[in-house]
Amino acid sequence: MQTKLFFQEFKSLLFISITNIETPQKNICSTMNMLIVEFVLHQHEKKLLKHHDLNTDNS
């Protein structure tokens, strides 16, 4: 649960920093970066959650 919260906060901070870039070219670039980061975080989050589930099942 804490991990999920961390990811949400991290993503929102990242989004804020990315959307503060003003030029259109940079916006397109940062949107792509955001999507990539979002994807990577999501994959990582799934792995962590799966790992967490496995650990809780064993105890």
PyMOL commands that set and color helices and strands:
alter all, ss='L'
color gray80, all
select helices_A, chain A and resi 2-19+24-58
alter helices_A, ss='H'
color red, helices_A
deselect
rebuild
show_as cartoon
